[in-house]
Amino acid sequence: MTPEKIVEFTEALARIAASGGGPKALAAHLAATAGGGVLLEDAQWRHLAAAGAGSIPSSARPTVESGAPGRALRVAAGTLELGWLSLFGTNAAPEGELLLRLTAAAIGVELARNGSTGRVRKEDFWGSLLTSEFHDAAAAREEAALRGIALAPSYLIVALEAERSDDARPVPELGELHALAADAFRAGDAELGFAERGSALVVFVPAVRAIDASNAKTAASLLPKSVARRKPHLRVSGGVGTVEALANVTSGVAAAEAALAIGRRLYGSGRVALYDELGAYPLIYEGAGVERLRGFAASVLAPLRTYDEKHATELERTLKLYFKVGQNVKTAAASLGVHRHTVFYRLRQIGEICARSLETPHDQLTLRLAIAIDELHDSN
């Protein structure tokens, strides 16, 4: 490679950095020029980016520790060690090491710059995830790694709004709310994510296991009372969405925002609503299509059908008849050919099995709608 070509390569690195291309684009430029494979890892040998052709190992650590074929160079900014940049498949090219050094220096500047504005850069990532800017989960993971974010495979999304206790209108208290939410939702190896959407703070809570989601739901439900004790001037409302894999996290965000909106209408401010417990209301609020309606009916009635099949009972039939006769226990008992006490017993069973109360309008609506959809669309 002539001196002119090396100057061109260096100028191209500068242009990529100036245009915001970032470490991944710099690594791709090295791979294209050197004609080999390039691997970028952080200081703990975790994958950040890969580019180029040929065989690229999962990590350059064996190369460094055993002297295997390939070049690996530490990426640093001053005395700060930020990672490793490796080049494979070009050992015969004498200029390979020079290109590697030039690229490692440029990447070191980019990584140090990202780190110097850590919180802002991280929130930029969650905001991008919120707006579906990444074309797939792999792209999101690469960007997160470059920003020093440890991602979980799945998240439970919580949407929160803060209001003044003497005024029901949302107010921009998101900075204070951010600190309160960070204290309420404790994460393990993966960290919490935060993004602002209008007057709401969206919290990405890692939910690798079912117990993680359960704990997060409990923490969300307790948050309004906790905030009221610590910050009497604030009132917090919230919506808890669904657990979603990284690739489908926007669905969890939509569910959390719907739960927040529905909860405020049903319960007023200062409460947290769980999407999974809102029954029929999300279907009405979101204008669900036929397939989703059928899925809803099947999921609501499934516990009764499973119990009936296992124990040879008639709980589903009893519930349908009970509603059909206007919730008249005596008439339902006569139609079923049983004593009215038997109907009362079955109704208690139905409530326990479905985890719903036949005494509340909310749960009655859910069960009535499930039965109506089932009869209309035959979702059996």
Secondary structure, 3 states (H helix, E strand, C coil): CCHHHHHHHHHHHHHHHHCCCHHHHHHHHHHHHHCCEEEEEECCCCEEEEEECCCCCCCCHHHHHHCCCCEEEEEEECCEEEEEEEEECCCCCCCHHHHHHHHHHHHHHHHHHHHHCHHHHHHHHHHHHHCCCCCCHHHHHHHHHHCCCCCCCEEEEEEEEEEECCCCCECCCHHHHHHHHHHHCCCCCCCCEEEEECCEEEEEEECCCHHHHHHHHHHHHHHHHHHHHHCCCEEEEEEEEEEEEHHHHHHHHHHHHHHHHHHHHHHCCCCEEEHHHCCCHHHHHHCCCHHHHHHHHHHHHHHHHHHHHHHCCCHHHHHHHHHHCCCCHHHHHHHHCCCHHHHHHHHHHHHHHHCCCCCCHHHHHHHHHHHHHHHHHCCC
